Structure formats: C-alpha cells, structure tokens
Amino acid sequence: MLSKHIRFLYNDMSKRLIHNSSILCKKKRMHPVLRTLKILKDDLKNLSPSFIETEMKALSAFPSHTDILVIGGGVIGTSVAYWIREKTGLKGPSVTVIEKDPTFSKSSAALSMGGLRQQFSLPENVQMSLFGVEFLRSLKDRFDSDADVCFTPNGYLTLVGEDGVQPLLDNHIIQKELGALNILLNKTELKQRFSWLNTDDIEMGCLGLAKEGWFDPWSLLNLLKKGATDLGTRFIHAELLDFVSHDTEFIISGEKEAEYTGINEAIVRMPNGEEKSIEFAICVLAAGNETNVIAKKANIGTGKGLLSIPIPLELRNRYVYNVVCEGESPRINMPMTFDQSGIYFRRNGLGGSYFVGMSPFVGEESQTNITEKEFFNEAISPILAERVPAFKSLKIHSSSSGCYEYNYFDQNGILGQHPYYGNIYFAAGFSGQGIQQAPALGRGIAELILDGKYQTIDLTRLGFDRLIVDKPMYELGTL
Ligand SMILES: Cc1cc2nc3c(=O)[nH]c(=O)nc-3n(C[C@H](O)[C@H](O)[C@H](O)COP(=O)(O)OP(=O)(O)OC[C@H]3O[C@@H](n4cnc5c(N)ncnc54)[C@H](O)[C@@H]3O)c2cc1C
C-alpha cells in the first residue's frame, strides 16, 4: 500500500518536474531556480520506482548494519533521525531508531506540559526555542496540510520576587536581542493584566507574547516519526542491551604505538526475547533519563582517562496534575505561568481544567516516598491557593508521575560527540525544555554528523568538553 502510494507520488512529481524544467531550460540564459530544477530532473531519473521499492522492502527486515543507529525513539531521538534524512534525502545514510517501549509509557514526553518559551538565560537555549516556534509554525509546509500540534500562543509568564528582579532584567536583554517577543511587567501592571493573580510578594513578571505558549507533545512526536519514516528511517521495537567493543593496535615502524577500543556493534533484545546484533558507523544516544545507563555499557563513566567521566544525568521524580476548578477561574486569560515558588500551571482548554506541576529548586530536591495526592495536598495546594485565590478548591481529575532527566553538573543538556569515541554522539539531559527544543537539537546533531560542525545555531558550548574542563554552564531558567 505504502509503496503504491510512493510510486504514485514519484510518477506524478517527476512527470511534472521533468515537463516544467524541460520547457524552461530551452530559454538561453538559465535562472538559478531553473538550473536547480534541471539537476533535480536528472536526480529523479535515477530514483526509479524499483529503487524505492527495494528500499521499502529492506526497511521491513531487521538490518545487520545501519549507518546511523539512534538509541531512543522519544522526541529527541526521532528528531535526530528526521533531520538526518531531511538533510540527505532517500539516498542519504541509513538511519535506524531503536525504541524499547513504543507506547512511551515512561518517557518524559508523556509528562511534558508542552510549554514553549524563550525565557532562558543562555543564548543557545533562547535560539533553540525560537527555532522551536518557527518549526511549529511551518508544520503544514513541512509535513502536510493536516499537520497540527495545537500550538496555543497564549504566552508564558515568569513571576519573581525582589531577589529575582535583576536576573529577570539581565535575561530579558539577551532574549530581546535574539528576537524573543517578551515584555516586563511591574506589580501594578501584573495586577491590571491578570486580576486573578495575587501579587503581594511578586515584584516583576516577564510575559512572552506571540512566540510563547504550549502545544501537544504527542502530536509533535508523531509528526516527526511520520516524517522520519516517510524519508526512509527504520524504527525498530527493541531494547539496547549492550555494545560490543573491539581493540585496535596502532603499529608504526614495527612498534606498538597505541591501542584504541572502539565500538561499532550493538546487541538488542526483540519483544519476543530474541537477541540480535546490529553494526553501525555512528551511534546517537538519545535515551532520555536512561542515557547515562546506556553510556555505561560503552564504558563511559567506568573506564580510564576520557572514559572515566560519567554522563551527569540522574532520575528525578516529577508529578503533573490535571485539576478542575468548579467555581469562577481565570480561563482564557491565563498564560503558562511559572511562579517563583517552583510551581507552574496553565489552562487546559477553556472549561475550568488546568495542568499543575512543581519543580523543586536545585539543591532542595528530595526524593520523597509520599503519594501523588499527598504531594499535591501538602506541597502544592497551599502555595497555589496563595498565588491564585480562585484555586482554593481544586479537584484532582488525574495525575501522573515519571522521571525527568536531571543534569546534576549544570542542569543543561549534553549534545554532541564523545571525545574518546568519535562515533558516539549524545542528545540528552534537556530537563524541562526538551520537547520545545527537539527540532533544533535534532537539526544540530544532523549538522554535526553530516557537515562536521554546526551550521545554524552554534551549540558547541553544550558539548562534552565542559565536563572535561569542569566548567559548568548554568541555565538559570531551567524548570
Ligand atoms: C513533568 C515534566 C514536564 C515537562 N514539561 C516540559 C515543557 O513544558 N516543555 C518542554 O519543552 N519540555 C518539557 N519537559 C521535558 C521533555 O519532556 C523532555 O526533555 C523530552 O521529552 C526528552 O525527550 P527524549 O527523547 O530525550 O526522552 P524520552 O521522551 O524519555 O525518550 C527516550 C526514549 O528512550 C527509550 N529508551 C530508554 N532506554 C532504552 C534502551 N535501552 N533501548 C531502547 N530504547 C530505550 C525510552 O523508552 C524512551 O522512549 C517536561 C518533562 C517533565 C518530566
């Protein structure tokens, strides 16, 4: 069915392009666009339906080899796969994504509120989220006219007390310079704009306008997956168990000069328990909060020298609640709000339903054993009712708990090549911002792999090197 569809598309598109370009090329001085069409015409001749059919057949078998293996089919791994094929097309390197749980029951995307903001302190994070909004706004052109992630540009509001004013002002300058559309509001302006807000202990707020809000993370994941699949990525339901290493000795003038242990083979377990091996040229570790565990299978963090440095990610529990406010409540006039207390909330539709969560501050994190309901009643409810008096009588409609990939080194993502294994790349540790940044992260890794360096947003500072030289790069706006 799929190959039939592709054959139809191919025939239709190539006929039109070949026809148009041959008419246009008869003119003497060729416009650059016409020249491109002519080249495209020649390429399409090579891309025969039988070539596509062979590719489709190969996709359904378990491969013994892939050029690029991605571990983790969450939003970030899928985005990496999408961008590699987007940049290279059907004839690019083969890409295989291994995902152990296609229901994503424990992945962070399941918990994500889909918030999108440019309110960060590091330029890289602001730029990635700006690209995130640009990507969401171009979905229909990129995928198809039905593509939609329900982006709601209802704004993002950060509230700070006296201590937070200076960092908010400093960050605002960076954000504005880079193209964010944020405004600062003082106590009075906040009260005028958001009558539902208790501003007693609030000094200032930063409100993101058209480029901030929220969207549906599941829809983004599915669109990226469909896009990557259409471009020839193979998604396999399997769990990475181990890597196979091999030693190479470098002998120069008869003397052993050096030894290198490389990895280019992975062992995976299929859903029926069978174990299979797959060789790869490049492997991208994008396994969310399990990336550190997987890195250890490649001796990262347990070996010597450069291999002694671990990936500083650990699991942190997070709860998210869907609550209902039966009385009068803020409804449409409520942006995604992040309070100085660590509580964040946003409306869910217009019928009095809201999402609420809480991020403890750095150093104050406690892995409590209390239930989701107890956590809400003891830690969240009293602060929330103080901030939004209308929220005094909320009912929990549903709640979910899961783990968040927390970078205990500097609360920022780790992106790029491993310094020892030139063929292992990381894309993990993006805490509470990974969904909105997934398009930029995937594109960045694709550039590194295919072009050898970042071409669009320079994300070099997010690389592994900062762990080697012990220079944390703190993101003050991490939730
Ligand atoms: C409570 C909460 C709220 C959040 N809110 C936001 C928000 O508002 N905005 C935002 O941008 N971000 C938010 N995030 C962050 C965002 O959800 C994550 O950064 C993002 O989902 C990470 O994507 P990922 O692909 O790296 O990880 P995941 O989605 O966790 O995917 C990793 C995948 O790897 C797979 N895997 C693991 N081990 C193996 C293995 N051995 N073999 C094969 N597969 C494996 C897992 O099954 C999983 O599907 C939030 C996160 C939490 C927890």
The ligand as an ORCA input file, in Angstrom:
! r2SCAN-3c Opt
* xyz 0 1
  C       6.991     16.884     34.363
  C       7.673     17.290     33.110
  C       7.228     18.420     32.441
  C       7.870     18.818     31.281
  N       7.427     19.930     30.635
  C       8.057     20.341     29.515
  C       7.607     21.504     28.849
  O       6.648     22.149     29.253
  N       8.283     21.873     27.706
  C       9.347     21.171     27.221
  O       9.919     21.574     26.207
  N       9.783     20.056     27.844
  C       9.185     19.640     28.979
  N       9.624     18.529     29.628
  C      10.849     17.893     29.160
  C      10.636     16.983     27.987
  O       9.512     16.158     28.200
  C      11.890     16.143     27.799
  O      13.037     16.964     27.781
  C      11.821     15.384     26.486
  O      10.630     14.632     26.410
  C      13.010     14.465     26.396
  O      12.881     13.724     25.228
  P      13.826     12.478     24.992
  O      13.515     11.964     23.656
  O      15.238     12.852     25.301
  O      13.445     11.481     26.162
  P      12.238     10.471     26.292
  O      10.973     11.080     25.843
  O      12.291      9.982     27.699
  O      12.605      9.323     25.281
  C      13.688      8.444     25.496
  C      13.292      7.108     24.944
  O      14.405      6.213     25.058
  C      13.872      4.928     25.244
  N      14.901      4.045     25.815
  C      15.474      4.133     27.034
  N      16.354      3.130     27.207
  C      16.336      2.396     26.064
  C      17.013      1.217     25.652
  N      17.889      0.577     26.449
  N      16.754      0.719     24.422
  C      15.855      1.336     23.586
  N      15.174      2.448     23.954
  C      15.417      2.973     25.172
  C      12.711      5.147     26.217
  O      11.769      4.100     26.162
  C      12.145      6.477     25.741
  O      11.019      6.342     24.902
  C       8.987     18.085     30.786
  C       9.406     16.931     31.440
  C       8.761     16.524     32.590
  C       9.239     15.286     33.258
*
